[in-house]
C-alpha cells in the first residue's frame, strides 16, 4: 500500500487515483491513516469475500444452535411448495 498525505492527494487527485488502480493508497494526516483509495474491482472482491464470511458465520451459528430443527418437508408443506 502506498501512503500519501492529504496535501499530496489534494494537489494531484488524478495521479492519486491512477496509483490506486495499481495498489491501494492510504491517505494520511499527521502520520495517521484517514482513508484508503482502492480500485473499484478490488472493492467488489472485498465485499464479496466479506459476504461469504458472513454467510459461513451464519451457517456455523445455525448448525451450533441446539434447538430442534424443522424438517425440510415440513417447511415445504407450510409454505405450500
BAFI-3210 file (N, C-alpha, C; in Angstrom, 3 decimals, decimal comma, padded with zeros to 6 digits):
// residues 81
n [1|2|3|4|5|6|7|8|9|10|11|12|13|14|15|16|17|18|19|20|21|22|23|24|25|26|27|28|29|30|31|32|33|34|35|36|37|38|39|40|41|42|43|44|45|46|47|48|49|50|51|52|53|54|55|56|57|58|59|60|61|62|63|64|65|66|67|68|69|70|71|72|73|74|75|76|77|78|79|80|81]
n.u [000,865|000,498|001,423|000,239|000,123|-002,693|-002,459|-000,764|-002,436|-004,614|-003,374|-002,772|-005,046|-005,874|-003,561|-003,289|-005,549|-004,900|-002,673|-004,004|-005,350|-003,531|-002,510|-003,653|-004,084|-003,139|-004,404|-003,037|-002,917|-000,969|000,597|-001,233|-003,503|-006,226|-007,986|-008,596|-007,912|-009,076|-009,044|-012,079|-012,776|-011,328|-012,524|-015,107|-014,481|-013,593|-015,951|-017,553|-016,088|-016,352|-019,142|-019,333|-017,930|-019,633|-021,918|-020,937|-020,399|-022,990|-024,117|-022,545|-023,329|-026,047|-025,889|-024,784|-026,785|-028,721|-031,455|-034,434|-034,677|-036,599|-037,970|-037,187|-039,213|-041,487|-041,274|-041,603|-044,250|-045,583|-045,126|-046,481|-045,304]
n.v [-001,170|002,216|005,167|008,450|011,956|013,997|016,505|016,024|014,296|015,958|017,890|016,559|014,908|013,302|011,829|010,437|008,784|007,314|005,888|004,348|002,522|000,578|-000,243|-000,159|003,096|004,840|007,525|009,996|011,992|013,988|011,750|009,785|007,322|008,183|007,616|005,201|004,682|002,649|000,426|000,018|-002,644|-004,229|-003,440|-004,512|-007,252|-007,502|-006,924|-009,098|-011,207|-010,592|-010,891|-013,621|-014,643|-013,739|-015,246|-017,862|-017,702|-017,310|-019,751|-021,536|-020,704|-021,353|-024,128|-024,764|-024,217|-025,507|-025,911|-027,633|-028,587|-027,836|-030,172|-030,335|-031,138|-030,496|-027,693|-027,080|-027,984|-026,216|-023,835|-024,258|-025,412]
n.w [000,000|-000,745|000,897|001,196|001,844|002,827|001,722|-000,501|-001,961|-002,500|-004,057|-006,425|-007,468|-009,639|-010,243|-007,855|-007,927|-010,176|-009,212|-007,317|-008,850|-009,318|-006,839|-003,409|-001,923|000,847|002,545|004,486|007,503|009,373|009,846|010,498|009,388|007,344|005,290|002,660|-000,700|-003,230|-006,087|-007,897|-008,678|-006,912|-004,539|-004,920|-004,932|-002,314|-000,898|-001,720|-000,609|002,113|002,415|001,924|004,128|006,167|005,541|005,967|008,695|009,715|008,963|010,492|013,062|012,974|012,721|015,148|016,905|019,448|019,527|018,439|015,014|012,029|009,907|006,402|004,622|006,064|006,168|003,438|003,092|004,841|003,525|001,229|-000,970]
ca.u [000,000|001,230|000,945|000,467|-000,570|-003,887|-001,978|-000,320|-003,604|-005,385|-002,607|-002,836|-006,042|-005,864|-002,420|-003,596|-006,498|-004,137|-001,899|-004,938|-005,748|-002,500|-002,441|-004,338|-003,380|-003,573|-004,328|-002,682|-002,865|-000,075|001,070|-002,325|-004,360|-007,541|-008,825|-007,884|-008,495|-008,777|-009,681|-013,438|-012,855|-010,826|-013,580|-016,166|-013,976|-013,571|-017,342|-017,986|-015,418|-016,981|-020,461|-019,105|-017,577|-020,853|-022,773|-020,351|-020,598|-024,406|-024,309|-021,943|-024,184|-027,279|-025,577|-024,465|-027,999|-029,211|-032,909|-034,839|-034,857|-037,834|-037,635|-037,375|-040,529|-042,470|-041,156|-042,234|-045,708|-046,041|-045,068|-047,298|-044,410]
ca.v [000,000|003,471|006,214|009,839|012,906|014,651|017,615|015,468|013,768|017,098|018,599|015,837|013,864|012,390|010,926|009,574|007,779|006,449|004,996|003,452|001,463|-000,452|-000,724|000,767|004,303|005,290|008,978|010,248|013,340|013,964|010,390|008,870|006,943|008,821|006,976|004,380|004,692|001,385|000,187|-000,492|-004,103|-004,768|-003,171|-005,502|-008,539|-007,459|-007,040|-010,473|-012,036|-010,303|-011,520|-015,057|-014,886|-013,555|-016,409|-019,009|-017,487|-017,558|-021,195|-022,150|-020,393|-022,136|-025,533|-024,896|-023,968|-026,794|-026,047|-028,591|-028,016|-028,200|-030,943|-029,627|-031,486|-029,705|-026,317|-027,008|-028,080|-024,961|-022,769|-024,639|-025,687]
ca.w [000,000|-000,828|001,807|000,794|002,723|002,277|000,897|-001,773|-002,668|-002,961|-005,088|-007,690|-007,271|-010,789|-010,075|-006,717|-008,419|-011,087|-008,354|-006,634|-009,777|-009,259|-005,464|-002,505|-001,497|002,166|002,703|005,882|008,040|010,535|010,032|010,844|008,256|007,352|004,277|001,693|-002,032|-003,899|-007,372|-007,692|-008,797|-005,646|-003,564|-005,146|-004,464|-000,854|-000,434|-001,942|000,396|003,394|002,408|002,052|005,534|006,959|005,282|006,659|010,131|009,989|008,850|011,674|014,205|012,843|012,978|016,571|017,676|019,960|019,462|017,401|013,675|011,347|008,710|005,134|004,067|006,835|005,700|002,109|003,286|005,457|002,514|000,083|-002,125]
c.u [000,907|000,605|001,254|-000,336|-001,810|-003,470|-001,534|-001,505|-004,436|-004,687|-002,698|-003,755|-006,020|-004,723|-002,656|-004,540|-005,790|-003,310|-002,799|-005,429|-004,774|-002,393|-003,128|-003,444|-003,982|-003,345|-004,097|-002,744|-002,070|000,355|000,013|-003,182|-005,741|-008,523|-007,943|-008,639|-008,079|-009,520|-011,077|-013,548|-012,346|-011,868|-014,696|-015,727|-013,969|-014,980|-017,851|-017,362|-016,037|-018,354|-020,339|-018,773|-018,808|-021,793|-022,253|-020,536|-022,041|-024,713|-023,763|-022,793|-025,467|-027,022|-025,276|-025,689|-028,591|-030,725|-033,296|-035,064|-036,170|-037,438|-038,007|-038,746|-041,631|-042,461|-041,845|-043,754|-046,264|-046,078|-045,906|-046,483|-044,520]
c.v [001,228|004,478|007,579|010,746|013,462|015,779|017,124|014,974|014,902|017,797|017,896|014,632|012,852|011,374|009,950|008,455|006,804|005,438|003,939|002,338|000,301|-001,076|000,289|001,938|004,743|006,793|009,255|011,738|013,262|012,538|009,357|008,588|007,579|008,154|006,117|004,449|003,387|001,305|-000,398|-002,018|-004,780|-004,586|-004,206|-006,878|-008,598|-007,600|-008,465|-011,409|-011,832|-010,965|-013,030|-015,424|-014,756|-014,741|-017,642|-018,909|-017,773|-019,053|-021,902|-021,910|-021,214|-023,608|-025,777|-024,705|-025,307|-026,976|-026,977|-027,888|-028,502|-028,977|-030,183|-029,912|-030,697|-028,250|-026,156|-027,086|-026,779|-023,823|-023,075|-024,913|-027,153]
c.w [000,000|000,139|001,200|001,721|002,026|001,339|-000,471|-002,602|-003,256|-004,130|-006,441|-007,544|-008,412|-010,661|-008,914|-007,147|-009,358|-010,281|-007,714|-007,553|-009,730|-007,876|-004,552|-002,094|-000,161|002,264|004,189|006,221|009,334|010,884|010,369|009,610|008,416|006,379|003,383|000,377|-002,711|-005,226|-007,143|-007,804|-007,527|-004,548|-003,691|-004,649|-002,943|-000,283|-000,589|-000,907|001,772|003,486|002,566|003,492|006,424|006,781|006,016|008,166|010,520|009,928|010,093|012,919|014,169|013,166|014,465|017,468|018,137|019,863|018,310|016,058|013,084|010,089|007,433|004,540|004,776|006,374|004,353|002,225|003,841|004,458|001,287|-001,170|-002,498]
res [x|x|x|x|x|x|x|x|x|x|x|x|x|x|x|x|x|x|x|x|x|x|x|x|x|x|x|x|x|x|x|x|x|x|x|x|x|x|x|x|x|x|x|x|x|x|x|x|x|x|x|x|x|x|x|x|x|x|x|x|x|x|x|x|x|x|x|x|x|x|x|x|x|x|x|x|x|x|x|x|x]
***
